[in-house]
Amino acid sequence: MRCLLPSPAPFGDVPPGQEPGDEADLDAAYAYPAEAAHTSYVRSNFVGAVDGAAEVDGRSGPLGGEADLRVFRTLRWLSDVVLVGAGTARHENYGPVIVPPERRERRRAAGLAEVPPVAVVTASAGLDPAARLFDAEVRPLVLTCDAASPARRAALAEVAEVVVCGDAAVDMPRALAALAARGLTRVLTEGGPMLHAQLGGAGLLDELCLTVAPLLAGPGRIGIVQGAAWPRPVSMRLVHVLAEDDNLFLRYRRS
């Protein structure tokens, strides 16, 4: 994977970008800024077609390739927690984060837990306790609200840490505060589009990592944000552009 554009300026503790044409060090290219060690910093990761589609036949998998998978894994291995909406967790059949031994050593050396947990946002607590997500060495978190069925919450409490973060809906500032209270400040969200829009529209999304796949998916597809309109757009600043096999890997930070 090669760098097309260097970072236009130093980015927190991240060194300025490499020269165009250099082979990219993904750990350096996607390192979190220094403030993420002590305050919530929310990064999203999406893959989309050149026409803006975030899915083909309801799944993101057909858009990604080997290079996208490398970035996907790197972003997970740099995070404290992987945040996902319940619909995406069910539809994509989410499992626990897999961290190989050599990456566990690097995480320990960086002061991180060996394996980041998955945190699922669900107002209804509508998750199957037998899902493979809950067959994990690190207990997942379920971020829900008071309106969720007490029976469902009790069933999930057998396999996960259930955290109430709101009354009739999940309040995302409270959810992020609950994660931060557990030392989970480097937040990687993988969607879906409704959770992504909720975070972005509320000013809680600090960074977007977007893979642009060399594909026209066609009309009628879902994009990376979905839901109610925002009062105003959110400005982003380009941090880097990487490329491999006709895919572009863009990193933006909120201006």
C-alpha positions in Angstrom: 0.0 0.0 0.0 1.5 3.3 -1.1 1.1 6.8 0.1 -0.3 9.2 -2.6 -0.5 12.3 -0.4 1.4 13.0 2.9 -0.4 14.4 5.8 -0.7 18.2 5.2 0.4 18.9 8.8 1.5 17.0 11.9 -1.5 15.2 13.4 -1.3 15.0 17.2 1.6 12.7 18.0 1.5 11.2 14.5 4.6 12.2 12.4 4.0 14.1 9.2 3.0 11.8 6.3 5.4 10.0 4.1 6.6 11.1 0.7 4.3 10.3 -2.2 5.1 6.8 -3.5 6.5 5.5 -0.2 5.3 2.2 1.2 2.9 3.0 4.0 3.4 1.9 7.6 -0.3 1.4 8.6 0.4 1.6 12.3 1.9 5.0 11.9 -0.6 6.1 9.3 -3.5 5.3 11.5 -2.1 6.1 15.0 -4.5 7.8 17.4 -3.7 11.3 18.4 -2.3 11.8 21.9 -5.5 13.0 23.5 -7.2 9.7 22.7 -5.3 8.1 25.6 -7.4 10.1 28.1 -10.6 11.3 26.4 -13.1 9.8 24.0 -12.0 9.8 20.4 -14.4 8.3 18.0 -13.1 7.0 14.6 -15.3 5.3 12.0 -14.3 2.8 9.4 -16.3 2.2 6.2 -15.8 0.8 2.8 -17.8 2.3 -0.1 -18.0 2.1 -3.9 -17.1 5.0 -6.0 -20.8 5.9 -6.5 -21.2 6.1 -2.7 -22.8 2.7 -2.0 -21.8 1.1 1.3 -23.3 -2.4 0.5 -24.0 -4.8 -2.3 -26.9 -7.1 -1.6 -27.1 -5.9 1.9 -23.5 -6.6 2.9 -20.2 -4.6 2.9 -18.0 -7.7 2.2 -18.2 -7.5 -1.6 -16.7 -4.0 -1.6 -13.6 -5.0 0.4 -10.5 -6.8 -0.7 -7.2 -7.9 0.9 -5.9 -4.3 1.3 -9.1 -3.2 2.9 -8.9 -6.2 5.3 -5.4 -5.1 6.3 -6.6 -1.6 7.2 -9.7 -3.1 8.9 -7.6 -5.3 11.1 -5.1 -2.5 11.9 -7.8 -0.1 13.0 -9.2 -2.8 15.3 -5.8 -3.6 16.7 -5.2 0.1 17.5 -8.5 0.6 19.3 -9.7 0.2 22.9 -13.2 -0.9 21.8 -15.2 -1.7 18.7 -18.6 0.0 18.7 -21.4 -1.3 16.4 -25.1 -1.0 16.1 -27.3 -4.0 16.8 -28.6 -4.2 13.3 -25.1 -4.4 11.8 -24.0 -6.9 14.5 -26.9 -9.2 13.6 -26.8 -8.8 9.8 -23.0 -9.2 9.6 -23.0 -12.0 12.2 -20.4 -10.2 14.3 -17.9 -12.2 16.3 -15.3 -11.1 18.8 -12.2 -9.2 17.7 -9.3 -11.6 16.8 -5.9 -10.4 17.9 -2.9 -12.6 17.0 -0.1 -13.2 19.6 2.4 -10.7 18.1 -0.2 -8.0 18.1 -1.2 -8.8 21.7 2.4 -8.2 22.7 2.4 -4.8 20.9 -0.8 -3.8 22.5 0.5 -4.7 26.0 3.7 -2.7 25.2 1.5 0.3 24.3 -0.5 0.0 27.5 -3.6 -1.5 25.9 -5.6 -4.6 26.8 -4.6 -7.6 24.8 -8.0 -7.8 23.0 -10.5 -4.9 22.6 -14.1 -5.7 23.5 -17.1 -5.2 21.1 -19.7 -2.8 22.4 -23.2 -3.0 20.8 -25.7 -0.2 20.8 -29.3 -1.4 21.1 -32.3 0.5 22.4 -34.4 -2.7 22.6 -31.7 -5.1 23.9 -32.8 -7.3 20.9 -29.8 -9.5 20.7 -29.5 -13.3 20.9 -27.4 -14.3 23.9 -26.4 -17.4 21.9 -24.9 -15.3 19.1 -21.2 -15.9 18.4 -20.5 -12.3 19.4 -20.9 -13.5 23.0 -18.6 -16.5 22.7 -15.6 -14.3 23.5 -12.6 -14.3 25.9 -13.3 -10.6 26.5 -16.9 -9.9 27.7 -18.8 -7.7 25.2 -20.7 -4.6 26.3 -24.4 -4.0 25.5 -25.2 -0.3 25.6 -29.0 0.0 26.0 -31.7 2.0 27.8 -34.3 1.8 30.5 -37.1 1.2 27.9 -35.5 -2.1 26.9 -37.2 -5.3 28.2 -36.0 -6.2 31.7 -36.1 -9.9 30.7 -33.9 -9.3 27.6 -31.5 -7.2 29.7 -31.3 -10.0 32.3 -30.6 -12.6 29.6 -27.8 -10.5 28.1 -26.3 -9.8 31.5 -25.4 -13.5 31.6 -23.0 -13.1 28.6 -22.2 -9.4 28.5 -21.8 -6.3 30.6 -25.2 -4.5 30.2 -24.9 -0.7 30.5 -28.0 1.5 30.7 -27.3 4.7 28.8 -30.6 6.5 28.5 -34.3 6.4 29.1 -36.3 5.7 25.9 -33.2 5.6 23.6 -29.5 5.1 23.9 -27.9 8.5 24.7 -24.6 8.4 22.8 -22.8 11.0 24.9 -23.7 8.9 28.0 -22.6 5.7 26.1 -19.2 7.2 25.3 -18.8 8.4 28.8 -19.6 4.9 30.1 -16.9 3.5 27.8 -14.4 6.2 28.9 -15.1 5.4 32.5 -13.9 1.8 31.7 -10.7 3.2 30.1 -12.1 2.6 26.6 -11.4 6.0 25.0 -10.0 4.9 21.6 -13.4 4.1 20.0 -13.6 2.5 16.6 -17.1 2.4 15.1 -17.9 0.1 12.2 -21.5 1.3 11.8 -24.0 0.7 10.6 -25.1 3.8 8.7 -27.7 4.9 11.2 -25.3 4.8 14.2 -22.7 6.5 12.0 -25.2 9.3 11.2 -26.2 9.6 14.9 -22.6 10.1 15.9 -21.7 12.4 13.1 -24.8 14.6 13.4 -24.3 15.0 17.2 -20.7 16.2 16.7 -19.3 13.0 18.3 -17.4 11.6 15.3 -13.8 12.8 15.3 -12.5 10.9 12.4 -13.6 8.9 9.3 -11.5 6.2 7.6 -13.0 5.5 4.2 -12.0 2.9 1.7 -13.1 3.8 -1.8 -13.5 0.5 -3.8 -13.2 0.5 -7.6 -16.8 -0.4 -8.2 -20.0 1.1 -9.4 -22.7 -0.7 -7.2 -25.6 1.0 -9.0 -28.8 2.8 -7.8 -30.8 2.0 -4.7 -27.9 1.2 -2.4 -27.4 2.4 1.2 -24.7 4.9 1.9 -22.4 5.3 4.9 -25.0 7.6 6.7 -28.7 7.0 6.9 -31.6 8.5 9.0 -32.9 11.9 9.8 -31.4 14.9 8.1 -28.8 16.9 9.9 -29.2 20.6 10.6 -25.9 21.3 8.8 -23.1 19.4 7.1 -19.9 18.4 9.1 -16.6 19.7 7.7 -13.7 17.2 7.5 -10.0 17.7 6.9 -8.1 15.2 4.7 -5.2 13.6 6.7 -3.9 11.1 4.2 -4.5 9.2 1.0 -3.1 5.7 0.5 -3.7 3.4 -2.6 -3.4 -0.2 -3.5 -4.9 -2.2 -6.4 -7.2 0.7 -7.5 -8.5 1.2 -4.0 -8.2 4.5 -2.2 -7.8 4.7 1.6 -8.8 8.1 2.9 -8.4 9.4 6.4 -10.4 12.5 7.4 -10.5 14.4 10.7 -13.4 16.7 11.8 -12.4 20.3 11.2 
